[in-house]
Structure formats: C-alpha cells, structure tokens
Amino acid sequence: MAQTLDEHHRQIAAGIAEVREHCSRPIPDIAALSTARLRLSRTSAARSQYVRDVLFPKLRAGADGVLLSQLDDMQRAFAAKRLASSEHVTTWSSKAIAEDWEGYRQAARRIWAMMEEQMDRERRIFG
C-alpha cells in the first residue's frame, strides 16, 4: 500500500512540476497548460480515490482511538482540500487564465502548496 501511495505522490509531484514550468513563462500557452492541468487533476483524483477507498477503510479496521481521531481529522481536511481544488479548477477556466495570467499563477501556487501539504500529511499518517 505504501508503494502505491508513493507512486501516486510521485505522479502528482511530476504534474505539479509540469504546471509550475508552464507558470514560469511570461505568456501562457493555454492549450499546453490545459492539458497539464487536466493530467494533474486526473492524477490527484486517482490518489484521492485510492486513499478514500483503500487506505482509510484498511486503517480504520484496526485503529485505536488516537488513530481514529487522526483519520477523522484527515478526512475532514481531505474533503475541504478536494473542494478547494475543484473550486480552483472551476474558477480558473482557460479564458480566466488568459485574462489574468498573474492572478492564475498566484492561485496555482496556493493550490500546489495545499497539495504538497496533503501529501506530507498522508506520508506521516499512512507511513
């Protein structure tokens, strides 16, 4: 299980790096950025499904009170972050990105930080 989660994290980190590279440019390549964003969204969704459908149930089955509390906190944070990510994708359409490139880049940095924080938390809890 840890190996599978590590692979999800590796793919997400690669996706973040790809979008970050696009965001380092002074002018957006909307088509290429859109493809990179879609790939990152799909990778993140696959990780979320794995955590929700495999890791949470497996750990809950043998968890003590402390771990159950950590898992509950993590599930709440997980749901909030998925919502924030979904709102980001909805807000930042290709048109919105083209109209406010700098605003998008700032928003993207916040989402990357959120995603990296979530992966760190998963590593700590799921080990």
C-alpha positions in Angstrom: 0.0 0.0 0.0 2.8 2.4 0.9 4.4 1.8 -2.5 1.1 2.5 -4.3 0.7 5.8 -2.4 4.3 6.7 -3.1 3.6 6.2 -6.8 0.5 8.4 -6.6 2.6 11.1 -4.9 5.4 10.8 -7.4 2.9 11.3 -10.3 1.3 14.3 -8.5 4.7 15.9 -7.9 5.5 15.4 -11.6 2.2 17.0 -12.5 2.8 20.0 -10.2 6.3 20.4 -11.7 4.8 20.4 -15.2 2.2 23.1 -14.4 4.8 25.0 -12.4 7.0 25.0 -15.5 4.2 26.5 -17.6 3.6 29.1 -14.9 7.2 30.2 -15.1 6.7 31.6 -18.6 5.8 35.2 -19.1 3.0 34.3 -21.5 0.7 31.3 -21.1 0.4 28.5 -23.6 -3.2 27.9 -22.8 -3.6 24.6 -24.8 -0.5 23.0 -23.3 -1.3 24.3 -19.8 -4.9 23.0 -20.0 -3.5 19.5 -20.9 -1.1 19.6 -18.0 -3.8 20.8 -15.6 -6.2 18.0 -16.8 -3.5 15.4 -16.3 -2.7 16.7 -12.8 -6.4 16.8 -11.9 -6.9 13.2 -13.0 -3.8 12.0 -11.1 -4.9 13.8 -8.0 -8.4 12.3 -8.3 -6.9 8.8 -8.7 -4.9 9.3 -5.5 -8.0 10.6 -3.7 -10.0 7.6 -4.7 -7.2 5.3 -3.5 -6.9 7.0 -0.1 -10.7 7.1 0.3 -11.5 3.6 -0.9 -8.4 1.6 0.2 -6.3 3.3 2.9 -9.0 4.9 5.1 -11.0 1.6 5.4 -7.9 -0.5 6.0 -6.6 1.7 8.7 -9.9 2.2 10.4 -10.4 -1.5 10.7 -7.5 -1.8 13.3 -7.3 1.7 14.6 -7.2 2.8 18.2 -8.8 6.0 19.5 -5.9 8.2 18.7 -5.5 7.0 15.1 -9.3 7.1 14.6 -9.2 10.8 15.7 -6.3 11.5 13.3 -8.1 9.7 10.5 -11.3 11.8 11.1 -9.3 15.0 11.1 -7.6 13.9 7.9 -10.8 13.0 6.2 -12.3 16.5 7.0 -9.1 18.2 5.7 -9.1 15.9 2.7 -12.7 16.8 1.8 -12.0 20.5 2.3 -8.9 20.4 0.1 -10.8 18.5 -2.7 -13.4 21.2 -2.6 -10.8 24.0 -2.8 -9.2 22.2 -5.7 -12.5 21.8 -7.5 -13.3 25.5 -7.0 -9.8 26.4 -8.3 -10.4 24.4 -11.5 -13.8 25.9 -11.9 -12.7 29.5 -11.3 -9.6 29.3 -13.5 -11.0 28.4 -16.9 -8.8 28.8 -19.9 -10.5 32.2 -20.6 -9.9 33.4 -17.0 -6.3 32.3 -17.1 -5.7 34.2 -20.4 -7.3 37.3 -18.9 -5.4 37.2 -15.6 -2.2 35.3 -16.0 -0.6 36.7 -12.9 -3.7 36.0 -10.8 -3.8 32.4 -12.0 -0.1 31.9 -11.2 -0.7 33.2 -7.6 -3.7 30.9 -7.2 -1.8 28.0 -8.6 1.0 28.5 -6.1 -1.6 28.3 -3.3 -3.0 25.0 -4.7 0.4 23.5 -5.2 1.3 24.2 -1.5 -2.0 22.7 -0.4 -1.4 19.6 -2.5 2.1 19.2 -1.2 0.9 19.7 2.4 -1.7 17.0 1.9 0.9 14.6 0.5 3.2 15.3 3.5 0.2 14.6 5.9 -0.6 11.3 4.1 3.0 10.2 4.4 3.0 10.9 8.1 -0.3 9.1 8.8 -0.1 6.3 6.3 3.6 5.9 6.7 
